[in-house]
Structures are given as structure tokens and as C-alpha cells.
Amino acid sequence: MLRQQQTKTDYIVVFEYTAASGPYAGVRTINYFDSKEQFAAAYTEEAKKTEKVVGEGVTEREAQVLLRWMSIGGLVRANLHEATNKQTGRVDERAMEMTVLTTAIALRELWKL
């Protein structure tokens, strides 16, 4: 089972979204699994179409370093996509402000480590 929070026995994998994931291409995520076997079962051929592994079985610190090498362009595209009204195709300025602020806070925390 994929979890968002780490435990002492986690198997940590860093993924990067591929071009097949559209506006999220280049965005990296840290994912926690109970074991290597659980990761192997979850990383299906379908998942491989939209995510590639950039770090497997890494420490929390190593995972954070891998996130630092994430494409800023990917984050900008993802923020823009998140802030775009799907019905009108127009960017909601308030939503864009919030997604950029959230991203900036996350990046600041990542670089503090």
C-alpha cells in the first residue's frame, strides 16, 4: 500500500512523471511502500507509462536530494494546469497564486534540508 508518511521500515521510491502524464511531466514525487515486493507489485506496466523510477530503495535524505534535481519547468506546467479552469480554459489567478505559493513553500523546505 502506498503511503504519504514514512515509517522506519519503508521502502522509498522516487518517481518522475513522464511525457505521457501531460502537464505533470518532469515532476518528481517521494513514495513510501511497506517493502520492495509491494513496490514491485504496484509498479505495473500501466504505471510505467506515466512514471519512471529515478531512485529506488533510497534513504529519505537521498530522496530529497533527487527532488532537488526536479525540473522547475515541470513544476510551472503543473501549477498552470492546476490553476486552469477546465470549463473555460482560462487561468484562475487566485488558484495560480495558491499553487505557486504552495510550490514555493515546498521548495523552500526541501532546500533547507
N, C-alpha and C positions, 0 to 999 in steps of 0.2 A: 504494500500500500504506500502510495506517495504521500509524504507529509511535508508541511511547510516549516516545521521546527525540528531542530536537531536533538538527538539523544546520544548517549555515549557510544552506542553500538551501531550507529548509522553507517551506511554505505553511501558516500556522497558522489554525485554525478553533476557535472556542469554541461548544460546543453546550450547550443546556439541555434536559433531558428534559421532555416534555410530560405532560399528564394521562393520555394513553394508555399511558404507561410505568408506571402504578400508583404504588407507593410511592417511586419514584425521581423523581417529578415535582418540578421545581424545582432538581434537582442539575445543576451545570454541570461540563463537562469540557473540557480543552485537548487538541486532536488535531492531529497533525503529518502533513502529506501532502507528497509529493515535489513536487507542482505544483498549480496551480489546476485544471488539467484532470483530474488524478487525483481531487481533491476532488469536482468536478462529476460524475464518473463514479460515485463512491462514494455520493454523497448522493441516493439513489434515492427514488422516491415512497414506497416501503415505509419507508425510514429517516425520511422527513419526518413520518410518522405518530407517531413516538415521540421525535423530536429536532427542535428548532428551532435555527437559527443565530442566535447573539447577537453574534458577531464573526467576520468573515471576512477573511483576508489581513492579520491584525493582527500586531504585534510580540509578542515574548514578554512584555514589560512590560505592554502593553495587555491581553493575555490574562489576566494575573494580576490586573489591576485589575477586569476583568469577573468573575473568580471571586469577588472580594471582595463583589460585589453579589448573590451567590447566596443563595437562601432558606435560612435556618437551619432553618426548619420542614421543608424538603425533606430536609436532611441528617439531621434527627432521625427522620423517617419511614423513610428509607433504612436508618439504623442499626437501628431497631427491626425492620424487615423482615429484615435480615441476621441478627439475633440470635434470630429466632423459629424454633423447631423446626417444620419443615414437617409432620411427622407428628403432633405433639401440639398444635400451635398455641400452645404456651407459650413465653414468652421465656426463653432460657437466660441467666442473669445473668452468667456468665463471658464468654459471647460478646458480650453487650451491653457489658460493661466494656471488652473489647478493641476493639470497633468504635468506641465513644465515644473511647477513648484515641487510636486511630489518627486519627480525625477531628480531635481537639483538636490533635494534633501537626501535622497538615497545615495547619490553620487558623493555628496559631502561626507556622509557616514562611511562609505566604502573607502574613500581616500584617507580618512582619519586613521584607519587601522594600520 
